[in-house]
């Protein structure tokens, strides 16, 4: 919706809060455990790989 409002020139957006649904709140999956020790500032997260 924010893109439509922006593209139509209806109002000027200052910020957009994007909320994404999750499939599960289980924080014990292998990917969460692998990312637990990663340093995001160093680009070590497995999602980026």
C-alpha positions as a printed Julia matrix, in Angstrom:
49×3 Matrix{Float64}:
  0.0     0.0    0.0
  2.85    2.4    0.8
  4.26    1.99  -2.7
  0.84    2.76  -4.23
  0.44    5.93  -2.14
  3.97    7.02  -3.05
  3.61    6.26  -6.75
  0.23    7.96  -7.0
  1.66   11.07  -5.37
 -1.13   11.13  -2.79
  1.11   12.03   0.14
  4.82   12.23   0.88
  5.91    9.34   3.07
  8.57   10.05   5.67
  8.85    6.5    6.97
  7.44    3.05   6.32
  7.09    0.41   9.02
  7.17   -3.0    7.33
  5.83   -5.91   9.35
  6.5    -9.4    8.05
  4.63  -12.5    9.2
  6.54  -15.48  10.55
  5.69  -19.13  10.11
  6.94  -20.19  13.53
  8.33  -18.66  16.69
 10.57  -21.64  17.4
 14.04  -20.19  18.02
 15.7   -23.64  18.23
 15.91  -24.41  14.53
 19.31  -25.22  12.98
 19.42  -21.9   11.12
 18.69  -19.87  14.27
 21.34  -21.81  16.17
 23.88  -21.24  13.38
 23.15  -17.49  13.37
 23.26  -17.25  17.15
 27.06  -17.01  17.23
 27.37  -14.92  14.06
 28.44  -11.29  14.16
 26.05   -9.42  11.8
 28.45   -6.45  11.67
 30.97   -8.76  10.01
 28.47  -10.24   7.53
 28.61  -13.7    9.05
 24.87  -14.42   9.22
 23.85  -17.53   7.3
 20.91  -15.68   5.7
 23.38  -13.59   3.69
 25.09  -16.72   2.36
